[in-house]
Amino acid sequence: MSSLNNKQILLGVTGGIAAYKSAELIRRLQDFGASVRVVMTPAAQEFITPLTLQALSGNPVHTQMLDPEAEAAMGHIELARWADLVLIAPATADFIARLVQGQGNDLLTTLCLASDAPMAIAPAMNQAMWRTESTQSNISTLTQRKVAIFGPASGSQACGDVGPGRMLEASDIALAAEKLFTPGTLAGKKLVITAGPTREAIDPVRYISNHSSGKMGYAIAQAAIEAGASCTLISGPTNIEPPRGAKVINVTSALDMHTASLSEAEQSDIFIASAAVADYRPLAIAEQKIKKANSDTMTIELTKNPDIVADVAAMKNKPFTVGFAAETQDLESYAKDKLKRKNLDLIVANDVSRTDIGFNSDNNAVSVFGPASTDIFSECSKHQLARLLIDLIAQKMPGH
Ligand code: C5P
């Protein structure tokens, strides 16, 4: 049975072209057993009629704050209390801004203020409006306030632009709403993950690093958040957007990552080391840019970096600790050796000699070894793989 069965959903429709999808959304929510009441802003009624949404929802559509007849049937406070979920789809940039400010200048914003039900929004707007700093800062404020943000999707837009800002399809919004009421496999857990490369300075302008993109670690962080965990992402320099809702600690060197990791791992349930940490760093960082010398060769003396994941696994209250082994040969034996030597609970092994998967690719295929287990995941996208790894970790953790 769906987790939305018998749930009462207040569907807010604001004024965007995607409002036509709200009609189908009502149906998809009803398919899951939910009952739906619709509130429309005046602008929404320019795009779709209340009559359509009334016929589909089977309930009168609420459009005005000061309507004695509607208030007599079901007052706005009663309506706010009725909702198990307030879902705004589409949510325009203007509506989002008013929500952030806590305005109550129409029925829908007033209901949002008056309801203590969980809230979700499906943004829909032009890509430039979505990308603009004010919208992005409004979205992060809402995320901090635990408002779920569904989408937006990327693609061609009604205005002819291409980019992020399209409202998710109705069936995807209904599925996302269903997930809100399904406790995640990592609900209540604190997860810390390292990701990306480290940079080891040689002098003020040069460093030693590697080709890690951070994609796998960021995808795992996102899957962990989707599974209900609170997630701290300790990231070396990357070019990718961190997942919404993650606490991000940006670091540069292995030593910085070590300090952040040991402090964050202290109170955590799970620690995942997906970063490609430099094994060595220059023994001394030159204060000034090193000048070209006459000699054809030069030597930089290196010193070993601390092993972050091994140090976390050696902690007294050790979290469930997962490492990665990127190998070009003898995958299984090297990975199993690392599992033991670093005292890990699981190790995710991947073959980095293949150029179609791993390091900079969007896909990956891995084998996961535990002290007495092997799980093989064949090639799929890093996002799919991340979800599978999170499920596996949830199963393997003590108490499951
Ligand atoms: O020993 P190796 O570098 O192959 O081990 C890889 C695993 O150890 C990865 O999980 C990586 O994030 C972690 N690691 C670490 N600190 C280091 C080196 C590797 O946490 N200094």
Residues whose N, C-alpha, C, O or C-beta is under 5 A from the ligand:
A	BS01	C5P	A273 S274 A275 A276 V277 A278 N305 P306 D307 I308 V309 V322 G323 F324 A325
